[in-house]
């Protein structure tokens, strides 16, 4: 009981140290609520735009990857699908508690791991099939996807430090730009070598990027979740 009472006294004495009267305290709270509402509104708009772009290019790259027999395009399409799922999850938890947001970041990390493993399996399958993909389709679709994801990256860049959820979302967008550039390298490699190996190697590289980013998101999420639980235990 003493610890709970001391915790309440500490919060009451430290949260608003500059608000000496009830009127000033009300003003501080009101301004903070408006700031949070404005920030959440900006997050929501950015995530909805990025979600729409990724969902659209998932369908485009999936069809193009199947038609061109390209591991790189299929890998990038799965990346787009994964991002669509995680951006939707980000929108769901946007106005919820910090614990919800940390849980969402952890879920996104798990999704990234699953898709990374999926890309590895797809790369092995295509390597065994021996079919050379169509470099023209890879290059054209890869360039369009790069332009789309570069726009998403710029849109999310200024929000990357707002919270862990938006940081993990920005990491997804950053990975997309790198993966799209790699797809263009795969197209050039297939054109020059007339071999499937540049396409397969790029697929494996994209999977490795997924797995590295997933481990980063999971590690940061676990650390923040521990901090939240430690603070709750003192309430």
Steps between C-alpha positions, in 0.01 A plus 500: 500500500784744589668434167177569312442820698859614440464421130187714476669784689803480272289515183289784634811702592705431186273482195413872488771679704445832322121510547457676834125563478200297388442738208856461370483122546179482296663703224805270497281191474286650227804598291648151541173335390488720190864417421441124535180516290681693229791254501269198483310659212825548308599139570164371381512690172856386427427136581183491288688633196784252548254216556319574172826518303633173642173312448488613137858406424462166674246400234708647217827335603338167579349475151820626335715260702290202400501601131874574494595201720696740722598415856598862563160637395311235694713575804429870464128434458496302825682793657221728380239264643680487833523878511130534420420275795729680741388848390141392560605378844672834565176683422311271737721581799568866415277644774551217749730466799883473477475131588272440200747683275794296627300180445425613144871561437576150628232354271652684205841356587357149499326561164828622351674183620232279346524674162878492512494123540239478223728688261787264583282200416383662175859574398601136552201381296581730207867400510401135467254572217772654281267738310650836398263790586403780262726796572279753316206447734726494804656834403179686418301384802802538726544863394132584559514335843816692586335834419192408704701390803732802481190716538390293802847527653497880475147513639592292809848642560391791721289266718771239559589631849145558629460152651619141461201408284577773246872416515432138405271623222772730370746210509262303279490787251878536503536129430255531211717762326811285542317190377365684193849619409619140538226383263634739234848355556350153451344608170833634376680188618259267322531710181880490502548140610193336345486304824246459781763541772491880534124474562544219754787675681298821532210301644727358770642847572149642546420219742816574698398867522156398628647281771749765616231770524265260678760428765553875553128568541453205735799596714383860541142387566608261775708769669215753491247244623726423796520872579120536489450201730760631743320835517163329547637293787576820691150642461 
